[in-house]
């Protein structure tokens, strides 16, 4: 049965980012399956919220009654759901919630959430179990979990190895290549990994590539210069999409060694899914939203956060048994494709919104 759905979001292309990509794929996936879907999106830099937020309020007040469902893109716009529930009780409200939606430290924002969030929706859709726990701590119990999806065809036409890649980054051709991709901030655990895991690696045929930039960059550079190791460590900074894809397709292991940091968390592990699709073995800390992206022994391996021996031993084991783990990586890739395609994820949304 078709339902009339109004989707409102402040995060949308052509702006680039994780939430923008998420909202585009979910809202357009819903629209493809449900023709009576209207998308109202900002699609500009967030400074434009100064006019978009009032516009979205007015649009909701004059239009929400026409729809069976109001689907709000994130918690910052929860006031729209709050208004709709007051004036149009027949319109069901769903709000998508990300981890940082709840943990963002700004006191004004937190006061805003305290006033409006709890009574702004019939159901809150959390992107991970950890995000759902944060909602429950606020007394919100009408929740479900639907994880983000991924473009499962992003590496479909690519070949795996490029002989020029090794020369480009000055890597020996038989080296095991371990990579980390993401912002260089404390919770990502890169500094911890270099200080605690790299010195425990006994093999000298391992290269560790760090892709990304952030506030911990200088700290990481300093640690690389201090530690005693035969491991080659290259900081590549930010890469173009084309160069990043090349790194993924020519590497062996993706590590996501996150550590817990107060008021900061990993809402989901989308980069870990990208690595799985590229054919890498994923080793990730079993904390927060990462546990919803990587299922242990299904599409990667979860290791206790800060377990330096666990990370080092697994990397050494993979280095010794590369053929075995190449086969494992193929199985893990298929699991990721089956369970995290946008088609599968959007079907879950349709089923929930159509109830």
C-alpha positions in Angstrom: 0.0 0.0 0.0 1.4 3.4 -1.0 1.7 6.0 1.7 2.3 9.8 1.4 5.7 10.6 2.9 7.2 14.0 3.5 11.0 13.9 4.0 12.8 17.0 5.3 16.6 17.2 5.7 19.3 19.9 6.2 22.0 17.5 4.9 21.9 16.8 1.2 24.0 16.9 -2.0 25.6 18.8 -3.7 27.2 19.3 -0.3 29.6 16.4 0.5 29.6 14.3 3.7 28.4 11.1 5.4 25.0 12.5 6.4 24.5 14.1 3.0 25.3 10.7 1.3 23.0 8.9 3.8 20.0 11.2 3.4 20.3 11.2 -0.4 20.4 7.4 -0.6 17.6 6.8 1.9 15.2 9.5 0.7 15.7 8.7 -2.9 15.5 4.9 -2.2 12.2 5.5 -0.5 11.0 7.7 -3.4 11.9 5.0 -5.9 9.8 2.5 -4.1 7.0 4.9 -3.0 6.0 7.4 -5.6 4.0 9.7 -3.3 7.2 10.9 -1.6 8.2 14.6 -1.3 11.8 15.6 -0.5 12.5 19.0 1.0 16.3 19.5 1.4 18.7 22.2 2.1 21.7 20.9 0.1 23.8 24.0 1.0 26.4 24.9 3.6 25.0 24.8 7.1 25.2 28.6 7.5 22.0 28.5 5.4 20.1 27.0 8.3 19.5 30.6 9.3 16.8 30.7 6.6 16.2 27.0 6.0 15.1 26.2 9.6 12.3 28.9 9.6 11.3 27.9 6.1 11.1 24.2 7.2 8.9 25.2 10.1 6.5 27.2 7.9 6.5 24.4 5.3 5.7 21.8 8.0 2.8 23.9 9.4 1.2 24.4 6.0 1.9 20.9 4.5 2.4 18.1 7.1 -1.4 17.4 7.3 -1.3 16.3 3.6 1.0 13.4 4.4 0.7 10.1 6.3 4.3 10.3 7.4 6.8 13.1 8.2 10.3 11.7 8.1 12.9 14.1 9.6 16.6 13.7 8.6 18.2 14.2 12.0 17.7 15.4 15.6 18.5 19.0 14.9 15.2 19.4 13.0 13.2 17.6 15.7 11.2 20.8 16.4 9.4 20.0 13.1 8.2 16.7 14.5 7.3 18.4 17.7 5.0 20.9 15.8 3.5 18.3 13.6 2.5 16.1 16.6 0.8 19.1 18.2 -1.2 20.2 15.1 -1.5 17.0 13.0 -1.9 14.0 15.2 -2.8 11.7 12.2 0.6 12.3 10.6 3.1 9.9 12.0 6.6 11.3 12.7 9.8 9.4 12.3 13.2 11.0 13.1 16.6 9.5 12.0 19.2 9.7 14.8 23.0 9.5 14.6 25.4 9.2 17.5 26.8 12.7 17.4 23.2 14.0 17.2 23.0 13.1 20.9 26.5 13.6 22.1 27.3 17.0 20.5 28.5 19.1 23.5 27.1 22.6 22.7 25.0 23.6 25.8 22.4 25.5 23.7 21.9 22.5 21.5 21.6 20.1 24.4 19.0 22.4 26.0 17.1 22.4 22.7 17.1 18.6 22.7 15.9 18.5 26.3 12.9 20.7 25.4 11.8 19.0 22.2 13.4 15.7 21.3 11.5 13.3 23.5 8.1 14.4 22.3 8.9 15.0 18.7 8.3 11.6 17.0 6.2 8.5 17.1 9.4 6.5 16.5 13.1 7.3 16.4 15.3 5.4 13.9 18.8 4.9 15.3 21.6 4.0 13.0 23.3 1.7 15.6 22.7 -0.1 18.9 25.0 2.4 20.6 22.9 5.3 19.3 19.7 3.6 20.5 21.3 3.3 24.0 21.9 7.0 24.0 18.2 7.6 23.2 17.1 5.2 26.0 19.2 7.1 28.5 17.1 10.2 27.6 14.0 8.3 28.4 13.1 7.6 24.7 11.9 4.0 24.2 10.0 4.2 20.9 13.1 3.2 18.9 14.2 0.9 16.1 17.6 0.3 14.5 18.2 0.6 10.8 21.9 0.9 9.9 23.2 2.9 7.0 23.8 1.2 3.6 26.6 1.4 1.1 27.0 1.4 -2.7 27.9 -2.3 -3.2 28.9 -1.7 -6.8 31.6 0.9 -6.0 34.5 -1.5 -6.8 32.7 -3.9 -9.2 34.6 -3.0 -12.3 38.0 -2.5 -10.7 41.0 -4.9 -10.8 42.7 -5.6 -7.5 46.4 -5.1 -8.0 48.3 -2.3 -9.7 52.0 -2.8 -10.1 52.7 0.9 -10.3 51.1 1.4 -6.9 54.1 0.0 -5.1 56.5 2.3 -6.8 54.2 5.3 -6.3 54.4 4.9 -2.5 57.8 3.3 -2.3 56.5 0.0 -1.0 58.3 -3.4 -1.4 56.1 -5.6 -3.7 55.8 -8.5 -1.2 54.8 -6.3 1.8 51.6 -6.8 3.6 49.8 -3.4 3.4 47.8 -2.3 6.4 45.7 0.9 6.1 43.7 3.3 8.2 41.3 5.8 6.6 39.6 8.7 8.5 39.9 11.9 10.4 43.0 11.9 12.6 41.2 12.5 15.9 41.7 10.9 19.3 38.8 8.4 19.2 40.0 6.9 15.9 42.9 5.4 17.8 45.6 5.9 15.3 48.0 7.4 17.8 47.3 4.6 20.2 47.8 2.0 17.5 51.2 3.4 16.5 52.4 3.7 20.1 51.1 0.3 21.3 50.5 -2.1 18.4 53.2 -1.3 15.8 56.1 -2.0 18.2 54.7 -5.5 18.8 54.8 -6.4 15.1 57.8 -8.7 14.6 57.6 -9.0 10.8 59.6 -6.5 8.7 57.6 -6.9 5.6 54.6 -4.8 6.7 53.7 -1.3 5.5 51.2 0.9 7.4 49.5 3.6 5.4 47.6 6.4 7.2 45.1 8.3 5.0 43.4 11.4 6.4 44.1 14.6 8.3 43.0 16.1 11.6 44.0 17.6 14.9 46.1 14.5 15.9 48.3 14.8 12.8 51.4 16.3 14.5 51.1 13.9 17.5 51.0 10.9 15.2 54.1 12.3 13.2 56.0 12.7 16.5 55.1 9.1 17.6 56.3 7.7 14.3 59.7 9.3 14.8 60.0 8.1 18.4 59.0 4.4 18.2 61.5 1.7 17.4 60.2 -0.5 14.6 61.1 -2.0 11.2 57.6 -1.4 10.0 57.3 1.2 7.1 54.8 3.9 8.1 53.6 6.4 5.5 51.3 9.3 6.3 49.5 10.1 3.0 47.2 12.9 4.2 43.9 13.5 2.3 43.6 11.7 -1.0 41.4 12.2 -4.0 38.6 9.7 -4.5 40.6 8.1 -7.3 43.8 7.7 -5.3 41.9 6.5 -2.2 40.2 3.8 -4.3 43.6 2.8 -5.6 44.9 2.4 -2.0 41.9 0.3 -1.0 42.3 -2.0 -4.0 46.0 -2.6 -3.4 45.9 -3.1 0.4 45.4 -6.2 2.5 44.2 -5.2 5.9 42.0 -2.3 7.1 42.4 -1.4 10.8 39.9 0.7 12.8 41.5 0.8 16.3 39.0 3.2 17.9 39.2 4.0 21.6 36.5 5.5 23.8 36.6 9.3 24.3 34.1 11.1 26.5 31.3 12.9 24.6 32.5 11.5 21.3 31.7 8.3 19.6 31.6 6.3 16.3 28.0 6.3 15.2 28.7 3.7 12.5 31.6 2.3 10.7 30.9 3.1 7.0 34.6 3.2 6.1 35.0 -0.4 7.4 32.2 -1.5 5.0 34.0 0.3 2.1 37.2 -1.6 3.0 35.3 -4.9 3.1 33.8 -4.3 -0.4 37.3 -3.6 -1.7 38.4 -7.0 -0.6 40.3 -6.1 2.6 40.3 -8.0 5.9 38.8 -5.6 8.4 40.2 -5.5 12.0 38.2 -3.2 14.2 37.6 -2.3 17.8 34.4 -3.9 19.1 32.9 -0.7 20.4 30.1 1.7 19.7 28.5 1.8 16.2 31.4 -0.2 14.7 29.7 -3.3 16.0 26.7 -2.7 13.7 28.9 -2.4 10.6 31.3 -5.2 11.3 29.9 -8.5 12.5 32.6 -10.7 14.0 33.7 -13.5 11.6 31.0 -12.4 9.1 32.6 -9.4 7.4 35.6 -8.8 9.5 37.1 -9.3 13.0 36.2 -7.4 16.1 39.0 -7.0 18.7 38.7 -5.5 22.1 39.5 -1.8 22.1 43.0 -1.1 23.4 43.9 -4.8 23.1 47.4 -4.2 21.5 48.3 -7.9 21.5 45.0 -8.8 19.9 45.6 -6.4 17.0 49.3 -7.3 16.6 48.7 -11.1 16.7 45.9 -11.0 14.1 48.0 -8.9 11.7 50.9 -11.3 12.1 48.6 -14.3 11.6 47.2 -12.8 8.4 50.7 -12.0 7.1 51.7 -15.7 7.5 48.5 -17.1 6.0 47.7 -14.7 3.2 46.1 -17.2 0.9 43.7 -18.3 3.6 42.7 -14.8 4.5 42.3 -13.7 0.8 39.6 -16.3 0.6 38.1 -15.1 3.9 38.1 -11.5 2.5 36.0 -12.7 -0.5 33.4 -14.3 1.8 33.3 -11.2 4.0 32.8 -9.0 0.9 29.7 -11.1 -0.1 28.2 -10.8 3.4 28.6 -7.0 3.2 27.0 -6.8 -0.2 24.0 -8.9 0.9 23.3 -7.1 4.2 24.3 -3.5 3.6 23.2 -2.6 0.1 21.1 0.5 -0.1 18.3 -1.5 -1.7 18.1 -3.8 1.4 18.4 -0.8 3.8 15.7 1.3 2.0 13.3 -1.7 2.0 13.6 -1.7 5.8 12.6 1.9 5.9 9.7 1.4 3.5 8.4 -1.4 5.7 8.6 0.7 8.8 7.2 3.9 7.4 4.3 2.0 5.8 3.1 0.4 9.1 
